[in-house]
Amino acid sequence: MLFELEGVTAIRGGRVVFENLDGVLLGGATGIVGPSGVGKSTLLRLLNRLADPSSGTVRYRGRDLRERDVLALRREVGLVSQLPASLEGSVADNVLYGPRLADRNADVVASLRLAGLDPAFAPRRADALSVGEQQRVMLARALALQPSVLLLDEPTSALDMATTTSIEATLHDLRDRLGLSFVLVTHDLRQAERVADRVLTLEARALHAWPATKA
Amino acid sequence: MARDKGMTAAIHIELGTVAATLVLVAVAVAVARWERTHLEGDIGVAVARSFVQLTLVGYLIKGIFASNSLAWVALLLAVMVVFGAFTARRRASRVPHAFWPLLVALAIAASATLAVVLMIGVFPAKARYLVPVGGMVIGNAMTAAAVALNRLGDDVHDAAGRIEATLALGATATEAMRPITRRSLRSGMIPLIDSTKTTGLIFFPGTMVGMLLAGASPTDAVRLQLVLLYVLLGAVALATLLAVLLSRRVFFTAEHQLRELPAFARRVPHPRRP
């Protein structure tokens, strides 16, 4: 069991996003679908402690998240947000940002290749790339930390169909080659079915298995 | 009252003379009306407030100079610091609880710089020197800190996504805020640095003008002005740094999480340096 949520309530902007949410996320590729505003992004933020629930417990590999070192947790459970958030500097600077903070070495070329980006992009300014290319830089940046789990917050929502298909292929590749677990939240049920081993729907109080689950 | 060499008031200004300069204020009002900048009201308030405030402060300072009591000087400067922090806080409305960091920043900047000036022996610890110099230090520190915190608040709101993306890579709150901190410090300090660079070329600073009008020798006027410019640079750097470092903490929890930013916080125009 990767993540377990028990009686989790999340409040954002003074609004209860979800209340007493229970659910289990297994390893492998999990897709979470639900309409806008149901709290998919909020749920992801709880999983790497960008936010804490107002009540309830989130466990990661059986241990309460709050018992773990938050910085180490975020390196182990990476997050790729919905829109690219490039840092100042080159693509290589972006990829090396996380490893440098942790005093680790990282292979920029390998990270870019894993994310499906030509290593020739390394010296280019990250914020001058297209949205699709920047999203791949975000993926490479997260992968450079060699995470165990990747949280993907609608990573293709701002991209065209061709780029979306290409990134989905990259995700398949990462799962197969690196054995990486990931949690993908999306409003697109078809995408979740294409990418994930199992699909859950987020409703007011629980995560339900979608009938079309593959695994 | 004891008079100090080089600081003697050589000119006396009647109230009528002050009133006559309102002709130029009328020009400003005319320009505002002509160009429909809607600044007539602001100009009127500024003129009225400056007259009332400076007149009151003039009488207050006169009394303090006459008493030459350091306790009264300290009280006056403390009041200036409180009002300075209050005024700057309004400019930094997007920074929650900005009053206390500003208060600490202005108090430390004023105390530290005045202490250094006294230790070096630029002038003796007398009300006549401490009040105007202290006021100048606090005023400049307030403006710089307000500009810096205004920028800090705007940048944190505008770059919330980038900050969280950085935190998600294992950065601490301090590391995630580094580029924003740097830009805020630069915003606070650059106006004074620029005016220091151009002093004497594009404009004559106030102290030097005041001393020359009061009959001091140009050499003395220049040297005192240089001392004050360097003091102000130190004070502004200290105030800006403290205000930014103390304020940026309020945006984060102890677990390096960006707090929810208040929706009511509105963008305030960057203040202009007087």
Interface residues (C-beta under 8 A of the other chain):
Chain A: R12 G13 N48 R49 L50 A51 D52 V70 L71 A72 R74 R75 G78 L79 S81 L83 A85 S86 L87 E88 Y97 G98 L101 A102 M138 R141 A142 L145
Chain B: G161 R162 E164 A165 T166 L167 A168 L169 G170 A171 T172 E175 P179 T253 E255 H256 Q257 L258 E260 A263
